[in-house]
Amino acid sequence: MSEQTDEPTTTYEQAREELADVVRRLEAGGLTLEESLALWERGEQLATLCQHWLDRARERLAAAAPADDGN
């Protein structure tokens, strides 16, 4: 039996690039309200995914950093 993880399959770089594309498309305008809402929702998902990757990176850095013994 394989162990499942909550780790996303999209990399940080992929999510960031797609998010930048979503922003460009929204800023360019010319979309219907429904298209704009769908892009906004996708942008929110991507922003959450990017934040997940950044949080994991911070956790890994904190775990790798030497403990501060106060001296």
N, C-alpha and C positions, 0 to 999 in steps of 0.2 A: 504494500500500500504506500503510495507516495504522499509526502507531507505537503499540504497546500500552504502557500504564504499569501499575505496581503500585499506583497510587493507588486507594484504596477509593472506592466510590460513595456510601457512607453518610457523612454529615457527622459531625463531632465531636459537635455538639449532638444529632443524632438518636441516635447511639450512647449518649451519656450519659443521655438521657431513657429509652431502652429499658432500659439497665442499672439505672437507678433503679426502673423498674417491676418488673424481675426481682427486685431486692432486696425491694421491698415485698411481692411475691407469696410469696417464700420466707419472709419474716418473718411473714406472716399465717398460714402453716401450712395444714393441711387438705388437703395434696396427697399423692398417692401417692408412694412412693419413686421410681418411674420418672419421674413428672412433676417431682419435685424434682431428680433427676439431670439431666434434660434442661434444666431452667432453669439449674442450676448451670453446665452446659457452655456454654449460651448466654451466661451472665454472664461466663465466662472469655473467650469470643470477643470480647464487647463491651469488656471491660476491656483486652484486647490492642489492639483497634482504637482505643480512646481514647488509650492510651499511644503508639500510632503517630502520631496527630495531634499529641499534645503534643510528642513528639520532633521532628517536622517543624517545629513552631512554634519550638522552641528553636534548631534549625539555622538557620532563616530569621532569627531575631533575632540570632544570633551572626554570621551573614554580613553583616547590615546594620549591626552595631555598628562604630564606628570602632576601628581597631587600637590596642591599648595599646602605645605605644612606650617605656614605662618611665619617662617624664618626668613 
